[in-house]
Amino acid sequence: MNKDISKMDNKKILILVKTYTNLSKKYGELVCTAGIDENGKWIRLHPIPFRKLNDYGKYHKYEYVQVKITKNNSDPRPESYRILNNDINNIKIIENSFINSDKKWETRKNIIFNQTKIKVYNNLKEIITLSHNNKISLVMFKPTKLLDVIAELNNDTEKYGAKINEFEKQKLQLDLFTNEEENLFKPMPFIDYKFSYKFNDINGKESTLQIIDWEIGQLYLNLLKKYKNKQEAKNGVIKKYKDEFFKKDIYLFLGTIYKQHIRKSKNPFLIIGVFYPPLMEETRDFFN
């Protein structure tokens, strides 16, 4: 029996995380996706060439998918799975399952906090210790206080350029075996800045973690197209994530970087998504 099939699980997953694209020598352009099942268990799906999915599988955040998955044996992190037989056609969006943000995000909050009862952490030292013991690599985290949004020039230009060159070489080698649409495929643009949140946890520990979700990358690209100026686009992102989001009831979806997780680095986490419902009256002291 196929090992994948013997360990296969047909899961219904609520998508909560979709990172900005990354280029892989082995798989091309990839997106790391994560969500929770109906019991609040985290599932990481990787590798997924998101922009190559068909219309039946190109999911949005806060949408349910049905997908056949198996444990990712090349990634020991407990939540890491991959699509059965790496067949991306196994991803099916559940029709009319998108959860909108109406009624002050009440439906989203009810599903996450009441129905799935996802665990929310507020102690950074605790989750780092758990990751070092390979107990977790994905969490929902509640910062005690947001302090700042930081934008730094992204110095990975040469590294990204090298990945693009490798990507184009692979396409040339595969030209005889790929269709025209595949040959015309272009990776997502390079993001000129790295954006981070600075925050305190429940013990007052101050941390600065980079935000790598699809939303912030796409926001920067949209603003760059609008203003035709990198500085103005950067300022627009900061305005959104600080002036607007600081008035929200912010939760952070955190995930570990594979290599940092394995090495048990000092802090292996990045911000892979932001959950930002309106701030209710009883939580307004969050920013005071």
Residue frames as qw, qx, qy, qz and C-alpha x, y, z in Angstrom:
[[0.000, 0.887, 0.462, 0.000, 0.00, 0.00, 0.00],
 [0.319, 0.650, -0.048, 0.688, 1.19, 3.52, -0.79],
 [0.423, -0.226, -0.548, 0.685, 2.64, 4.94, 2.45],
 [0.102, -0.093, 0.004, -0.990, 0.99, 8.30, 1.80],
 [0.565, -0.294, -0.469, -0.612, -2.44, 6.72, 1.45],
 [0.628, -0.290, -0.696, 0.194, -2.06, 4.56, 4.55],
 [0.336, -0.338, -0.424, 0.770, -1.44, 7.69, 6.63],
 [0.002, 0.360, 0.359, 0.861, -3.82, 9.95, 4.73],
 [0.014, -0.510, -0.646, 0.568, -6.28, 12.17, 6.53],
 [0.091, 0.573, 0.514, 0.632, -9.12, 14.01, 4.80],
 [0.273, -0.396, -0.452, 0.751, -9.25, 17.29, 6.70],
 [0.042, 0.864, 0.382, 0.326, -11.60, 20.23, 6.82],
 [0.540, -0.230, -0.183, 0.789, -9.41, 23.24, 7.59],
 [0.040, 0.968, 0.241, -0.058, -10.19, 26.88, 8.26],
 [0.642, 0.351, -0.029, 0.681, -7.40, 28.86, 6.58],
 [0.346, -0.893, -0.181, 0.223, -5.97, 31.50, 8.92],
 [0.345, -0.708, 0.377, 0.488, -2.49, 32.08, 7.53],
 [0.779, 0.524, 0.221, 0.265, -1.06, 32.62, 4.06],
 [0.459, -0.610, 0.178, 0.621, 2.48, 33.96, 3.88],
 [0.376, 0.805, -0.252, -0.383, 3.97, 36.06, 1.11],
 [0.938, 0.336, -0.090, 0.017, 5.60, 33.97, -1.59],
 [0.415, -0.683, 0.562, 0.216, 9.07, 32.49, -1.31],
 [0.696, 0.543, -0.418, -0.216, 11.23, 30.93, -4.02],
 [0.764, -0.368, 0.530, -0.009, 12.51, 27.40, -3.58],
 [0.083, 0.503, -0.755, -0.412, 15.11, 25.69, -5.77],
 [0.183, 0.046, 0.982, 0.026, 13.20, 22.44, -5.54],
 [0.213, 0.560, 0.788, -0.142, 9.58, 23.63, -5.83],
 [0.166, 0.513, 0.371, 0.756, 9.64, 27.11, -7.40],
 [0.193, -0.375, 0.148, -0.894, 7.33, 29.79, -5.97],
 [0.434, -0.321, -0.832, 0.126, 5.71, 28.68, -2.71],
 [0.366, -0.558, 0.089, -0.740, 3.32, 29.93, -0.06],
 [0.200, -0.028, -0.887, 0.415, 3.24, 28.58, 3.47],
 [0.515, -0.399, -0.307, -0.693, -0.35, 28.04, 4.55],
 [0.161, -0.034, -0.868, 0.469, -1.74, 27.24, 7.99],
 [0.525, -0.360, -0.203, -0.744, -5.14, 26.83, 9.55],
 [0.308, -0.187, 0.785, -0.504, -7.06, 24.93, 12.19],
 [0.287, -0.209, -0.883, -0.309, -9.29, 21.89, 12.01],
 [0.491, -0.576, -0.367, -0.540, -12.64, 21.64, 13.75],
 [0.759, -0.516, -0.339, 0.207, -10.94, 20.76, 17.05],
 [0.165, -0.973, 0.159, 0.021, -8.64, 23.77, 17.01],
 [0.796, -0.257, 0.356, 0.416, -5.62, 21.70, 15.95],
 [0.133, 0.804, -0.318, -0.486, -3.09, 23.63, 13.87],
 [0.837, 0.255, 0.418, 0.244, -2.20, 22.30, 10.41],
 [0.029, -0.718, 0.382, 0.581, 0.70, 23.67, 8.36],
 [0.825, 0.442, 0.347, 0.051, 0.53, 22.92, 4.63],
 [0.069, 0.839, -0.449, -0.298, 3.80, 23.10, 2.72],
 [0.121, -0.257, 0.257, 0.924, 4.88, 23.20, -0.05],
 [0.398, 0.673, 0.612, -0.122, 2.01, 24.85, -1.94],
 [0.257, 0.030, 0.379, 0.888, 2.52, 26.68, -5.26],
 [0.207, 0.536, 0.581, -0.576, -0.50, 28.86, -4.45],
 [0.314, 0.579, -0.127, -0.741, -0.70, 30.92, -7.63],
 [0.234, 0.219, -0.831, -0.455, -0.73, 27.74, -9.71],
 [0.271, 0.245, 0.866, -0.342, -3.80, 26.33, -7.98],
 [0.033, -0.400, -0.693, -0.599, -6.96, 26.04, -10.02],
 [0.299, -0.418, -0.042, -0.857, -10.05, 28.13, -9.22],
 [0.782, -0.411, -0.385, -0.265, -11.47, 25.32, -7.09],
 [0.807, -0.275, -0.335, 0.401, -8.45, 25.35, -4.83],
 [0.333, 0.383, -0.147, 0.849, -7.23, 28.96, -4.70],
 [0.439, -0.652, -0.595, 0.168, -8.37, 29.62, -1.15],
 [0.016, -0.737, 0.107, -0.667, -8.68, 32.86, 0.82],
 [0.121, 0.095, -0.722, 0.674, -8.02, 33.46, 4.49],
 [0.413, 0.124, 0.526, -0.733, -11.10, 32.67, 6.62],
 [0.750, 0.238, -0.316, -0.530, -12.32, 30.13, 4.09],
 [0.760, -0.239, 0.589, -0.135, -12.71, 26.39, 4.64],
 [0.489, 0.476, -0.650, -0.334, -10.97, 23.86, 2.45],
 [0.943, -0.131, 0.274, -0.134, -11.25, 20.09, 2.26],
 [0.376, 0.724, -0.576, -0.044, -7.88, 18.53, 1.61],
 [0.984, -0.101, -0.123, 0.075, -6.24, 15.11, 1.69],
 [0.026, 0.849, -0.474, 0.231, -3.06, 15.43, 3.73],
 [0.924, -0.118, -0.290, 0.218, -0.29, 13.30, 5.14],
 [0.536, -0.780, 0.103, 0.307, 2.42, 14.05, 7.70],
 [0.468, 0.827, -0.293, 0.109, 5.38, 15.85, 6.21],
 [0.931, -0.266, -0.037, 0.247, 8.21, 13.45, 7.02],
 [0.606, 0.365, -0.082, 0.702, 10.87, 15.95, 5.93],
 [0.101, -0.565, 0.165, -0.802, 9.64, 18.47, 8.52],
 [0.412, -0.174, -0.832, 0.329, 9.57, 17.25, 12.14],
 [0.202, -0.091, 0.286, -0.933, 7.52, 20.18, 13.43],
 [0.248, 0.215, 0.896, -0.301, 4.33, 18.68, 14.92],
 [0.453, 0.603, 0.361, -0.549, 1.85, 20.68, 12.82],
 [0.155, 0.550, -0.541, -0.617, 3.57, 20.16, 9.46],
 [0.702, 0.291, 0.647, -0.060, 1.68, 18.25, 6.78],
 [0.029, 0.327, -0.549, -0.769, 1.72, 18.14, 3.01],
 [0.722, 0.282, -0.055, -0.629, -0.84, 17.50, 0.32],
 [0.831, -0.033, 0.555, -0.023, -1.31, 13.81, -0.39],
 [0.751, 0.257, 0.439, 0.421, 1.10, 12.77, -3.18],
 [0.216, -0.388, 0.142, 0.885, 1.88, 16.52, -3.59],
 [0.128, 0.457, 0.711, 0.519, -1.25, 16.69, -5.79],
 [0.025, 0.115, 0.227, -0.967, -2.46, 20.28, -5.42],
 [0.441, -0.205, -0.507, -0.712, -5.78, 19.30, -7.01],
 [0.444, -0.335, -0.805, 0.205, -6.57, 17.62, -3.69],
 [0.056, -0.250, -0.380, 0.889, -7.31, 21.09, -2.28],
 [0.077, -0.545, -0.683, -0.481, -11.02, 21.87, -2.60],
 [0.129, -0.133, 0.266, -0.946, -12.66, 25.05, -1.33],
 [0.039, 0.455, 0.863, -0.214, -15.87, 24.30, 0.55],
 [0.045, 0.516, 0.472, 0.713, -18.54, 26.24, -1.29],
 [0.310, -0.748, -0.195, -0.553, -19.92, 29.36, 0.43],
 [0.764, -0.413, -0.384, 0.314, -17.66, 28.81, 3.45],
 [0.358, 0.378, -0.178, 0.835, -15.92, 32.19, 3.52],
 [0.381, -0.690, -0.520, 0.329, -16.40, 33.90, 6.89],
 [0.235, 0.713, 0.098, 0.653, -16.71, 37.65, 6.41],
 [0.334, 0.007, -0.473, 0.815, -15.89, 40.36, 8.93],
 [0.338, -0.564, -0.319, -0.683, -19.46, 41.57, 9.41],
 [0.680, -0.664, -0.226, -0.214, -20.87, 42.27, 12.89],
 [0.210, -0.843, 0.455, -0.197, -17.49, 43.36, 14.23],
 [0.360, 0.425, -0.830, 0.026, -15.87, 39.99, 13.37],
 [0.647, -0.291, 0.466, -0.529, -18.26, 38.18, 15.71],
 [0.964, 0.173, -0.039, -0.196, -18.60, 35.07, 13.51],
 [0.608, 0.527, -0.517, 0.291, -14.84, 34.76, 13.06],
 [0.127, -0.504, 0.631, -0.576, -14.24, 35.22, 16.78],
 [0.809, -0.167, 0.279, -0.490, -16.97, 32.76, 17.70],
 [0.936, 0.267, -0.226, -0.033, -15.54, 30.02, 15.48],
 [0.503, 0.514, -0.548, 0.428, -11.96, 30.52, 16.61],
 [0.079, -0.406, 0.611, -0.675, -12.46, 31.14, 20.32],
 [0.650, -0.115, 0.410, -0.630, -15.70, 29.29, 21.11],
 [0.928, 0.221, -0.061, -0.295, -16.17, 26.51, 18.57],
 [0.794, 0.364, -0.426, 0.236, -12.60, 25.35, 18.00],
 [0.649, -0.759, 0.042, 0.037, -11.38, 26.72, 21.36],
 [0.692, 0.496, -0.246, 0.463, -7.95, 27.50, 19.96],
 [0.645, -0.562, -0.218, 0.469, -5.37, 28.11, 22.68],
 [0.233, 0.894, -0.034, 0.382, -4.15, 31.70, 22.94],
 [0.739, -0.213, -0.255, 0.586, -0.70, 32.28, 24.47],
 [0.013, -0.979, -0.038, -0.202, 0.62, 35.50, 26.02],
 [0.575, -0.705, 0.373, 0.184, 4.02, 34.40, 27.39],
 [0.566, 0.708, -0.404, -0.123, 6.84, 34.47, 24.81],
 [0.107, -0.531, 0.828, -0.147, 9.26, 32.46, 26.95],
 [0.697, 0.034, 0.637, -0.327, 6.65, 29.70, 27.26],
 [0.816, 0.531, 0.111, -0.202, 6.11, 29.26, 23.53],
 [0.338, 0.736, -0.586, 0.000, 9.86, 29.41, 22.79],
 [0.350, -0.369, 0.830, -0.228, 10.46, 26.65, 25.36],
 [0.779, 0.252, 0.491, -0.299, 7.64, 24.58, 23.84],
 [0.682, 0.689, -0.193, -0.152, 9.12, 25.03, 20.36],
 [0.069, 0.657, -0.746, 0.089, 12.58, 23.98, 21.60],
 [0.460, -0.120, 0.845, -0.246, 10.95, 20.80, 22.90],
 [0.165, 0.022, -0.771, -0.615, 9.20, 20.39, 19.52],
 [0.161, 0.418, 0.809, -0.381, 5.76, 20.62, 21.10],
 [0.338, 0.828, 0.381, -0.233, 4.54, 23.54, 18.98],
 [0.425, -0.065, 0.340, 0.836, 5.58, 25.60, 15.99],
 [0.103, -0.463, -0.430, -0.768, 2.32, 27.47, 15.32],
 [0.197, -0.453, -0.677, 0.546, 0.44, 29.56, 17.89],
 [0.052, -0.806, -0.321, -0.494, -2.08, 32.32, 18.33],
 [0.510, -0.160, -0.384, 0.753, -0.46, 34.95, 20.52],
 [0.135, -0.913, -0.340, -0.180, -1.91, 37.91, 22.40],
 [0.438, 0.280, -0.280, 0.807, 0.66, 40.70, 22.96],
 [0.288, -0.633, -0.544, 0.469, 0.06, 42.69, 26.13],
 [0.057, 0.867, 0.063, -0.491, 1.04, 45.96, 24.48],
 [0.692, 0.526, 0.242, 0.431, 1.93, 46.95, 20.94],
 [0.425, -0.645, 0.019, 0.635, 4.82, 49.40, 20.91],
 [0.108, 0.679, -0.340, -0.641, 5.76, 50.19, 17.31],
 [0.859, 0.447, 0.246, 0.048, 5.89, 49.20, 13.65],
 [0.336, -0.652, 0.472, 0.490, 9.40, 49.03, 12.23],
 [0.790, 0.605, 0.098, -0.015, 10.36, 49.13, 8.55],
 [0.433, -0.609, 0.514, 0.420, 13.89, 48.21, 7.50],
 [0.496, 0.597, -0.466, -0.425, 15.33, 48.02, 4.01],
 [0.964, 0.003, 0.256, -0.066, 15.30, 44.46, 2.77],
 [0.055, -0.749, 0.603, 0.269, 18.93, 43.60, 2.10],
 [0.675, -0.011, 0.735, 0.065, 18.11, 40.24, 0.51],
 [0.530, 0.701, -0.105, -0.465, 18.08, 41.75, -2.99],
 [0.222, 0.553, -0.769, -0.228, 21.06, 39.75, -4.25],
 [0.293, -0.046, 0.938, -0.181, 19.79, 36.55, -2.67],
 [0.587, 0.506, 0.466, -0.427, 16.37, 37.04, -4.27],
 [0.439, 0.706, -0.361, -0.422, 17.99, 37.87, -7.62],
 [0.004, 0.378, -0.920, -0.100, 19.96, 34.62, -7.45],
 [0.441, 0.222, 0.819, -0.292, 16.74, 32.72, -6.75],
 [0.568, 0.657, 0.113, -0.483, 15.07, 34.38, -9.74],
 [0.286, 0.620, -0.658, -0.319, 17.99, 33.40, -11.98],
 [0.177, -0.139, 0.972, -0.069, 17.77, 29.81, -10.75],
 [0.527, 0.431, 0.575, -0.454, 14.02, 29.85, -11.30],
 [0.528, 0.693, -0.177, -0.459, 14.45, 31.04, -14.91],
 [0.104, 0.476, -0.854, -0.184, 17.15, 28.42, -15.57],
 [0.358, 0.088, 0.904, -0.218, 14.83, 25.68, -14.37],
 [0.582, 0.585, 0.293, -0.483, 12.09, 26.94, -16.69],
 [0.382, 0.661, -0.520, -0.384, 14.48, 26.82, -19.66],
 [0.065, -0.282, 0.957, 0.012, 15.43, 23.25, -18.80],
 [0.348, 0.284, 0.848, -0.283, 11.77, 22.24, -18.59],
 [0.333, 0.397, -0.173, -0.837, 10.51, 24.13, -21.64],
 [0.335, 0.116, -0.817, -0.454, 9.92, 20.95, -23.61],
 [0.272, -0.261, -0.919, 0.117, 7.75, 19.49, -20.89],
 [0.011, 0.471, 0.526, -0.708, 5.72, 22.49, -19.72],
 [0.287, 0.726, 0.589, 0.210, 2.80, 24.35, -21.22],
 [0.273, 0.577, 0.104, 0.763, 2.78, 27.96, -22.37],
 [0.444, -0.816, -0.139, -0.344, 1.08, 29.18, -19.20],
 [0.826, -0.468, -0.023, 0.312, 3.86, 27.64, -17.10],
 [0.648, 0.189, 0.109, 0.729, 6.54, 29.24, -19.24],
 [0.042, 0.685, 0.155, 0.711, 4.93, 32.68, -18.92],
 [0.619, -0.706, -0.342, 0.050, 4.65, 32.41, -15.12],
 [0.291, 0.594, -0.318, 0.679, 6.49, 35.19, -13.28],
 [0.482, -0.329, -0.651, 0.485, 7.25, 35.14, -9.53],
 [0.212, -0.921, -0.328, 0.002, 5.77, 37.78, -7.25],
 [0.309, 0.789, -0.211, 0.488, 7.83, 40.98, -6.95],
 [0.557, -0.015, -0.522, 0.645, 10.50, 41.52, -4.32],
 [0.339, -0.884, -0.312, -0.080, 9.34, 43.44, -1.23],
 [0.406, 0.655, -0.254, 0.584, 11.76, 46.32, -0.62],
 [0.225, -0.559, 0.465, -0.649, 11.23, 46.48, 3.15],
 [0.464, -0.194, -0.847, 0.173, 10.96, 44.12, 6.08],
 [0.396, -0.552, -0.006, -0.734, 8.11, 45.15, 8.37],
 [0.452, -0.087, -0.811, 0.362, 8.02, 44.16, 12.04],
 [0.498, -0.749, -0.211, -0.382, 5.90, 44.63, 15.15],
 [0.258, 0.270, -0.663, 0.649, 7.57, 45.59, 18.43],
 [0.647, -0.511, -0.272, -0.497, 5.51, 44.47, 21.45],
 [0.183, -0.407, 0.740, -0.503, 5.51, 43.38, 25.08],
 [0.544, -0.201, -0.796, -0.173, 4.26, 40.04, 26.36],
 [0.615, -0.675, -0.343, -0.219, 2.50, 39.36, 29.68],
 [0.750, -0.442, -0.156, 0.466, 5.84, 39.51, 31.55],
 [0.032, -0.945, 0.083, 0.316, 6.86, 42.81, 29.96],
 [0.616, -0.195, 0.544, 0.535, 9.40, 41.10, 27.68],
 [0.360, 0.754, -0.098, -0.541, 9.98, 43.30, 24.64],
 [0.619, 0.021, 0.693, 0.368, 10.33, 41.59, 21.25],
 [0.361, 0.608, -0.237, -0.667, 10.50, 42.61, 17.62],
 [0.579, 0.093, 0.797, 0.145, 9.23, 40.06, 15.10],
 [0.091, 0.211, -0.533, -0.814, 9.00, 40.38, 11.33],
 [0.643, 0.388, 0.434, -0.498, 5.59, 40.15, 9.65],
 [0.103, -0.271, 0.788, 0.543, 5.69, 37.91, 6.57],
 [0.490, 0.424, 0.731, -0.214, 2.03, 37.36, 5.68],
 [0.364, 0.423, 0.618, 0.555, 0.58, 37.76, 2.18],
 [0.028, -0.896, -0.442, 0.011, -1.53, 40.70, 3.31],
 [0.291, -0.828, 0.101, 0.469, 1.36, 43.01, 4.20],
 [0.439, -0.165, 0.595, 0.652, 3.31, 42.14, 1.06],
 [0.238, 0.567, 0.670, 0.416, 0.31, 42.75, -1.18],
 [0.122, -0.926, -0.287, 0.214, -0.50, 46.00, 0.64],
 [0.360, -0.609, 0.310, 0.635, 3.01, 47.29, -0.05],
 [0.350, 0.108, 0.694, 0.620, 2.77, 46.35, -3.74],
 [0.105, 0.771, 0.606, 0.164, -0.64, 48.02, -4.09],
 [0.203, -0.910, -0.091, 0.350, 0.67, 51.22, -2.49],
 [0.420, -0.379, 0.484, 0.668, 3.79, 51.14, -4.63],
 [0.292, 0.414, 0.702, 0.500, 1.62, 50.89, -7.73],
 [0.040, -0.892, -0.451, 0.010, -0.49, 53.81, -6.46],
 [0.253, -0.917, 0.059, 0.304, 2.28, 56.19, -5.38],
 [0.749, 0.584, -0.120, 0.289, 5.14, 55.05, -7.68],
 [0.062, 0.735, -0.469, 0.486, 7.43, 55.73, -4.71],
 [0.655, -0.059, -0.720, 0.219, 8.95, 53.18, -2.31],
 [0.128, 0.065, -0.532, 0.835, 9.12, 55.60, 0.62],
 [0.500, -0.097, 0.029, -0.860, 5.45, 56.57, 0.32],
 [0.774, -0.077, -0.559, -0.288, 4.46, 52.91, -0.06],
 [0.490, 0.006, -0.715, 0.499, 6.44, 52.06, 3.09],
 [0.116, -0.065, 0.380, -0.915, 4.79, 54.90, 5.01],
 [0.644, -0.109, -0.269, -0.708, 1.38, 53.69, 3.86],
 [0.718, -0.098, -0.689, 0.034, 2.03, 50.22, 5.26],
 [0.282, -0.003, -0.611, 0.740, 3.18, 51.69, 8.59],
 [0.351, -0.117, 0.082, -0.925, 0.07, 53.87, 8.72],
 [0.747, -0.138, -0.463, -0.457, -2.17, 50.83, 8.19],
 [0.745, -0.109, -0.626, 0.204, -0.40, 48.56, 10.69],
 [0.305, -0.076, -0.501, 0.806, 0.10, 51.27, 13.31],
 [0.232, -0.030, 0.092, -0.968, -2.43, 54.10, 13.05],
 [0.689, -0.103, -0.333, -0.636, -5.28, 51.77, 12.11],
 [0.755, -0.082, -0.650, 0.005, -4.38, 48.38, 13.62],
 [0.237, 0.116, -0.635, 0.726, -3.23, 49.82, 16.96],
 [0.458, -0.103, 0.193, -0.862, -6.89, 50.70, 17.49],
 [0.791, -0.016, -0.477, -0.382, -7.88, 47.05, 17.01],
 [0.779, -0.451, 0.379, -0.214, -7.94, 44.05, 19.34],
 [0.489, 0.630, -0.589, -0.130, -4.73, 42.58, 17.95],
 [0.869, -0.257, 0.422, 0.014, -3.73, 38.91, 18.05],
 [0.221, 0.687, -0.623, -0.302, -0.70, 37.54, 16.23],
 [0.993, 0.100, 0.054, -0.044, -0.37, 34.23, 14.45],
 [0.141, -0.773, 0.610, 0.102, 3.21, 33.11, 15.04],
 [0.983, 0.183, -0.010, -0.003, 5.13, 30.36, 13.28],
 [0.572, -0.603, 0.430, 0.353, 8.67, 29.08, 13.57],
 [0.467, 0.696, -0.479, -0.262, 11.23, 29.18, 10.77],
 [0.980, 0.045, -0.191, -0.042, 12.18, 25.60, 9.91],
 [0.659, 0.371, -0.438, 0.487, 15.97, 25.95, 10.30],
 [0.110, -0.521, 0.423, -0.733, 15.67, 28.08, 13.43],
 [0.836, -0.313, 0.050, -0.447, 13.23, 25.59, 14.93],
 [0.942, 0.101, -0.286, 0.145, 15.62, 22.69, 14.32],
 [0.494, 0.390, -0.419, 0.655, 18.57, 24.62, 15.74],
 [0.479, -0.683, -0.500, 0.230, 16.52, 25.76, 18.77],
 [0.321, 0.406, -0.041, 0.855, 17.52, 29.35, 18.15],
 [0.072, -0.090, -0.494, 0.862, 16.90, 32.06, 20.74],
 [0.467, 0.439, 0.406, -0.651, 13.57, 33.00, 19.17],
 [0.289, 0.031, 0.822, 0.490, 12.53, 30.93, 16.11],
 [0.266, 0.663, 0.680, -0.165, 9.17, 32.69, 15.59],
 [0.056, 0.048, 0.308, 0.948, 7.94, 35.13, 12.95],
 [0.430, 0.401, 0.421, -0.691, 4.55, 36.82, 12.63],
 [0.158, 0.071, 0.845, 0.506, 2.78, 34.92, 9.86],
 [0.151, -0.578, -0.630, -0.496, -0.59, 36.62, 10.25],
 [0.033, -0.024, 0.401, -0.915, -2.49, 39.29, 12.16],
 [0.191, -0.571, -0.788, -0.127, -5.99, 38.85, 13.58],
 [0.133, -0.007, -0.178, 0.975, -7.47, 42.32, 14.09],
 [0.153, -0.676, -0.699, -0.177, -11.13, 42.50, 15.16],
 [0.096, -0.753, -0.021, -0.651, -12.47, 45.83, 16.45],
 [0.244, 0.124, -0.679, 0.681, -11.43, 46.74, 19.95],
 [0.436, -0.636, -0.599, -0.218, -14.33, 46.21, 22.38],
 [0.259, -0.838, 0.086, -0.473, -14.92, 48.56, 25.31],
 [0.820, -0.560, 0.115, -0.028, -13.69, 46.07, 27.91],
 [0.864, -0.015, 0.133, 0.485, -10.32, 45.67, 26.13],
 [0.296, 0.904, 0.017, 0.309, -9.50, 49.32, 25.48],
 [0.466, -0.830, 0.303, 0.054, -6.97, 49.38, 28.33],
 [0.906, 0.134, 0.215, 0.339, -4.79, 47.19, 26.03],
 [0.529, 0.551, 0.064, 0.642, -3.28, 50.40, 24.67],
 [0.275, -0.911, -0.019, -0.307, -3.40, 52.57, 27.81]]
